[in-house]
Amino acid sequence: MRLILLGVPGSGKGTQGAILSSQWQIPHISTGEILRQAIANQTALGLKAKAYVEKSELVPDYLIFDLIRQRLTTPSTQRGWILDGFPGNLSQAQFLDQLLATLGQSYNRVFSFYVPTDVLVQRWRQRGRSDDHPELIYKRIEVYQEQTAPVIQHYRQQGCLTVINGDRPVEIVTHFLQSSFSDLSLTIHQKTVNTSKRLINQEPQILSD
C-alpha cells in the first residue's frame, strides 16, 4: 500500500497517517520526520539542512528530494509507505513521479484533507500557536493553499484524488478512509496517457457525511 496524504497542517492527515501506518505496519513519512532524523543522525544531508533550519529558512527542494529518495529506497519501505504532506508543490510532485518511475513503484491513492479555514485557525491556536496573530495564521494557510493548489490539480487530472472532509471526529474520518479503500478495491493507480485522458474531467470523491 502506498498513499499520499495532502492537507494544511492541522487538517488531520498526520493523525490518520499514524493510524493507518500502525494498522498496516508500513512507514508514515513526513518531510519534518526525515529532516529531524537526518539532523539528529548528523548525516551529510542532515548537516546541510540544519544550516537552513537554524536560520528559520525553508530547506531547499533539492535537499528534500535527496532525503525523500533516500527514505523511499530503504528496506522498510518496500512493503509500502504513507507520505504525509509531500509533495507540497508542483515541482515536488513532478520529482516524485519521476522517482517512483525509476523505482518501478506507483501509489494507490492521493487523499486531500479539507478543513474550513476558521477550524484550522482554531486548531493551530490550540496547539500552542496562541502567540500568533490570527492575520498571520490566515496568511500562512493562504500561502500553503496557493502552493498545493497545483499539486491537487495535478492529481485530480490523473484521476487518483479523493477529497476527505477532515472536520469530523478522528474515528469517523478513519472509517471513511477505510471504506474508500474497500470501494477502490485497492487498485494501484497506473499513470498512462489513455487513463489520464479518460479521467481528466472526473470529480474527486468527497467523503463528508
C-alpha positions, 0 to 999 in steps of 0.5 A: 500500500502506498498513499499520499496524504495532502492537507494544511497542517492541522487538517488531520492527515498526520493523525490518520497517517499514524493510524493507518501506518500502525494498522498496516505496519508500513512507514508514515513519512513526513518531510519534518520526520526525515529532516529531524532524523537526518539532523539528529543522525548528523548525516551529510544531508542532515548537516546541510539542512540544519544550516537552513533550519537554524536560520528559520529558512525553508530547506531547499527542494533539492535537499528534500528530494535527496532525503525523500529518495533516500527514505523511499529506497530503504528496506522498510519501505518496500512493503509500502509507505504513507507520505504525509504532506509531500509533495507540497508543490508542483515541482515536488510532485513532478520529482516524485513521479519521476522517482517512483518511475525509476523505482518501478513503484506507483501509489494507490491513492492521493487523499486531500484533507479539507478543513474550513479555514476558521477550524484550522485557525482554531486548531493551530491556536490550540496547539500552542500557536496562541502567540500568533496573530490570527492575520498571520495564521490566515496568511500562512494557510493562504500561502500553503493553499496557493502552493498545493493548489497545483499539486491537487490539480495535478492529481485530480487530472490523473484521476487518483484524488479523493477529497476527505472532509477532515472536520469530523471526529478522528474515528469517523474520518478513519472509517471513511478512509477505510471504506474508500479503500474497500470501494477502490478495491485497492487498485494501484493507480497506473499513470498512462496517457489513455487513463489520464485522458479518460479521467481528466474531467472526473470529480474527486470523491468527497467523503463528508457525511 
